[in-house]
Amino acid sequence: MTQVSSSVSEANMGAETMEPTDAANVRRAALAGLIGTMLENYDFVIYGTASALIFSKLFFPTISPAAGMIASFGAYAIGFLARPLGGLFFSHYGEKYGRKWVLVTTLFLMGGATFAIGCLPTYDAVGLWAPLLLVLCRFMQGFGAGAEQSGGATLLTETAPLGQRGRLSSLIMVGAAMGTALGAIAWIAAQQLPNETLMTWGWRAIFWSSIIVTIAAFVIRMKLAESPVFIELKKKVNVEAQAPLKVVARHGTKNVLKIIFMNWGVSTQSYTYQVFLVSYLVTVVGVDTHFVPPVQLAAAIAASFAAYLTGMLSDRFGRRTMTLALTGLLVVTPFITFPGLNTGSPTLITIIIVFGYMVAAQGVTGVHMSFFPEIFGNRYRYAGVTLGREFSAIIGGGIAPLLCASLLAWFANSWVPVAIYMALTMLVSFLVTFSLPETVNRDLNVPTDAQWGEARPSSAKV
């Protein structure tokens, strides 16, 4: 114990001189992270909205509407099942060759898969090949996204100065919220078309539009500098000779598991609000489909501010404190959400969806973007964050819309089982967060994972 404390103390002595101060590179890293997650969330939101509104008719027309919705969400879940595989693959190279290499590669994989969805033939044209090709594109989309947010969060946290990691890393989720807003705008524009036009080429144009964001993100990321922490690590360790996944399995398994369950409820509620509740409002509450995208737009804009605010507050009050406050609130709110939605009141529905986006979708994750990287030591930080987040995506957001739709069908449209499911998963996230130490401003060059007492005052800035 004394030896560990000594090594940590020695590392902290030189930490201030090793923290990055290149303001231009910090800005580039922030912009690169923001626009990358903007593309990722844009891709996922337009797909999720299409799953809820039209894909059951285009790709699964031979089954009942309820079964079509479940099948459509099943294809949606494939993307989340692919994310851990992409995380495993890309985190290996992210630890060996750097964060920038991965962020450029995943960008093209995500953008290309999304563009390809817009080119797919429908069931009426090629039969069973249509849903199979849809699932394949969705798999590639998820495979590329598997290291995107984690890579952006790791690079930005390792680049940001002390006292600013929370607010700067939260820009990853600001980008995600902006991607949601762009997706909502795209669907609002598409729904102005006649229904026949929307069902033929209108929906395709939405997916084709992702190429614009892909090109813009590529230009920015090619000018990005590598993480200072990774550069420092390369001076001490032959990173290309190591096996990152073996290292994280040997030393970081405990915290990877903690992040999986810490993110479980957050991911579940995030995609319940963003995806499942769209279909719930249309099929159960009876809301007109044209009402949903404007509400999503307002919620996404509000969420972008919420992500930055919670990240900034975590610099002041701590990552653990902020996460506990937000997840504790979200344990209770599902039992208020559904009665409010069932009133059919446009105002109340808008308030509830905005709340879900602000707190569940972006508020907690705005804190997680700096909290998760600070938990791990420098030898396997990228791999640890990626594996934890993406495996939680399987048991969280990946199956949440599908499981919620199934619970609704099994219990005759009763919202109570869905609310219980949302609350229980969030309770797990709350309890796991409680078991972790505070990490704010800990030295990121230390090879060991976060320990109690390593957090440093937020006044320690460079």
HELIX and SHEET records of a PDB file:
HELIX    1   1 THR A    2  MET A   13  1                                  12    
HELIX    2   2 ALA A   15  MET A   18  1                                   4    
HELIX    3   3 ALA A   23  LEU A   53  1                                  31    
HELIX    4   4 PHE A   55  PHE A   59  1                                   5    
HELIX    5   5 PRO A   65  TYR A   97  1                                  33    
HELIX    6   6 ARG A   99  ILE A  117  1                                  19    
HELIX    7   7 TYR A  123  VAL A  126  1                                   4    
HELIX    8   8 TRP A  129  ALA A  145  1                                  17    
HELIX    9   9 GLU A  148  THR A  159  1                                  12    
HELIX   10  10 ARG A  165  SER A  169  1                                   5    
HELIX   11  11 LEU A  171  ALA A  190  1                                  20    
HELIX   12  12 ASN A  195  THR A  197  1                                   3    
HELIX   13  13 LEU A  198  GLY A  202  3                                   5    
HELIX   14  14 TRP A  203  TRP A  208  1                                   6    
HELIX   15  15 SER A  210  MET A  222  1                                  13    
HELIX   16  16 PRO A  228  LYS A  236  1                                   9    
HELIX   17  17 VAL A  239  ALA A  241  5                                   3    
HELIX   18  18 PRO A  244  HIS A  251  1                                   8    
HELIX   19  19 THR A  253  TYR A  271  1                                  19    
HELIX   20  20 THR A  272  PHE A  276  3                                   5    
HELIX   21  21 LEU A  277  TYR A  280  1                                   4    
HELIX   22  22 LEU A  281  VAL A  285  3                                   5    
HELIX   23  23 THR A  289  PHE A  291  5                                   3    
HELIX   24  24 VAL A  292  PHE A  317  1                                  26    
HELIX   25  25 ARG A  319  VAL A  332  1                                  14    
HELIX   26  26 PRO A  334  ASN A  342  1                                   9    
HELIX   27  27 PRO A  346  PHE A  355  1                                  10    
HELIX   28  28 GLY A  356  GLY A  363  3                                   8    
HELIX   29  29 VAL A  364  ILE A  375  1                                  12    
HELIX   30  30 ARG A  381  ALA A  393  1                                  13    
HELIX   31  31 ILE A  394  GLY A  398  3                                   5    
HELIX   32  32 ALA A  400  TRP A  410  1                                  11    
HELIX   33  33 VAL A  416  PHE A  434  1                                  19    
END                                                                             
